[in-house]
Amino acid sequence: QVQLAESGGGLVQAGGSLRLSCAASGRTFSSYGMGWFRQTPGKEREFVAAVTLSDGRPYYSDSVKGRFTISRGAAKNTVYLQMNSLKPEDTAVYYCAAATSPGILYEVREEYDYDYWGQGTQVTVSS
């Protein structure tokens, strides 16, 4: 079993920055990829960013491309999301997720391929 814990959320003014962290614990970590999703009340959870294990390639949603950067820490059980130039529309609960056993194809932007999820960390951006 893998447990994920997010941290780094908080309240920031528009244009500011936050760095989210995700740490995995439990069994020896092995994942095809890790990603970040976000959700606001009454809305579906949406993809934010992900990184694949095989080649370390990052993926981003169009809404955050150029502003957010996903990276894997030196330890294989950590992943970060550097969020710059934050906007009020970035306000959401951000969830870290790990894909440890996807199908033949790993769909990095689809939440159904992620089998472990953190409890989320709140990010609030004020105007």
C-alpha positions as CSV (number, residue, x, y, z in Angstrom):
1,Q,0.0,0.0,0.0
2,V,1.2,3.5,-0.8
3,Q,0.1,6.6,1.1
4,L,0.5,10.1,-0.3
5,A,0.5,13.3,1.7
6,E,0.4,16.8,0.2
7,S,1.7,20.0,1.8
8,G,2.5,23.5,0.9
9,G,-0.9,24.9,0.2
10,G,-2.1,28.2,1.7
11,L,-3.4,31.7,1.0
12,V,-1.6,33.9,-1.5
13,Q,-2.4,37.0,-3.5
14,A,-2.7,36.9,-7.3
15,G,0.7,36.9,-8.9
16,G,2.3,35.1,-6.0
17,S,3.9,31.7,-5.8
18,L,3.5,28.5,-3.9
19,R,5.4,25.2,-3.9
20,L,3.4,22.0,-3.2
21,S,5.1,18.9,-2.0
22,C,4.0,15.3,-2.1
23,A,5.6,12.5,-0.1
24,A,4.9,8.9,-0.5
25,S,5.1,6.4,2.4
26,G,4.3,2.8,3.0
27,R,5.7,0.1,0.6
28,T,8.7,0.7,-1.5
29,F,7.6,3.3,-3.9
30,S,7.3,2.3,-7.6
31,S,5.2,4.2,-10.0
32,Y,4.8,4.7,-13.7
33,G,4.0,8.3,-13.0
34,M,2.8,10.9,-10.5
35,G,0.5,13.8,-11.1
36,W,-1.4,16.7,-9.6
37,F,-5.1,17.3,-9.9
38,R,-7.3,20.0,-8.5
39,Q,-10.9,20.3,-7.6
40,T,-13.3,23.1,-6.5
41,P,-16.7,22.5,-4.9
42,G,-19.4,21.4,-7.4
43,K,-16.8,20.8,-10.2
44,E,-15.1,17.7,-11.5
45,R,-11.5,17.1,-10.6
46,E,-9.2,18.3,-13.3
47,F,-5.7,17.4,-14.4
48,V,-3.0,19.9,-13.6
49,A,0.4,18.3,-14.3
50,A,2.1,14.9,-14.3
51,V,5.5,13.4,-14.8
52,T,6.3,9.9,-16.2
53,L,8.8,7.6,-14.6
54,S,10.1,6.1,-17.7
55,D,11.5,9.3,-19.3
56,G,10.8,12.0,-16.7
57,R,8.7,13.9,-19.3
58,P,6.4,16.5,-17.8
59,Y,2.8,17.1,-18.9
60,Y,0.7,20.2,-18.2
61,S,-2.8,21.4,-18.7
62,D,-3.1,24.3,-21.0
63,S,-4.4,26.5,-18.1
64,V,-1.1,26.2,-16.1
65,K,1.5,25.7,-18.9
66,G,4.2,28.2,-18.5
67,R,3.3,29.0,-14.9
68,F,3.6,25.7,-13.1
69,T,6.5,23.3,-13.0
70,I,6.3,19.7,-11.9
71,S,9.4,17.9,-10.8
72,R,10.5,14.7,-9.0
73,G,12.7,15.0,-6.0
74,A,16.1,13.3,-5.5
75,A,14.2,10.8,-3.5
76,K,11.9,8.7,-5.7
77,N,9.1,9.1,-3.3
78,T,8.6,12.8,-3.7
79,V,7.2,15.1,-6.3
80,Y,6.8,18.9,-6.3
81,L,4.6,21.4,-8.0
82,Q,6.1,24.9,-8.3
83,M,3.2,27.3,-8.9
84,N,4.1,30.8,-10.1
85,S,2.0,33.7,-11.3
86,L,-1.0,32.4,-9.5
87,K,-4.5,33.5,-10.5
88,P,-7.7,33.5,-8.5
89,E,-9.0,30.7,-10.8
90,D,-6.2,28.5,-9.5
91,T,-8.0,28.3,-6.2
92,A,-8.8,24.7,-5.5
93,V,-7.9,21.7,-3.4
94,Y,-4.8,20.2,-5.0
95,Y,-4.4,16.4,-4.9
96,C,-1.3,14.4,-5.5
97,A,-1.7,11.0,-7.2
98,A,0.4,8.0,-8.2
99,A,-0.1,5.6,-11.0
100,T,1.5,2.3,-10.0
101,S,-0.4,-0.2,-12.2
102,P,-1.9,1.4,-15.2
103,G,-3.1,-0.5,-18.2
104,I,-1.1,-1.0,-21.4
105,L,-1.3,2.8,-21.9
106,Y,-0.6,5.2,-19.2
107,E,-3.0,8.1,-19.7
108,V,-1.2,10.8,-17.7
109,R,-4.1,13.3,-17.9
110,E,-6.8,10.8,-16.8
111,E,-7.5,10.3,-13.1
112,Y,-8.7,6.7,-13.7
113,D,-5.1,5.6,-14.2
114,Y,-4.1,6.8,-10.8
115,D,-4.7,4.3,-7.9
116,Y,-3.3,6.2,-5.0
117,W,-4.4,9.7,-3.9
118,G,-3.5,12.1,-1.2
119,Q,-6.1,13.9,1.0
120,G,-5.4,17.2,-0.7
121,T,-4.1,20.6,0.2
122,Q,-6.0,23.9,-0.1
123,V,-4.7,26.6,-2.4
124,T,-6.5,29.9,-2.2
125,V,-5.5,32.8,-4.5
126,S,-7.0,36.2,-3.7
127,S,-7.4,39.1,-6.1
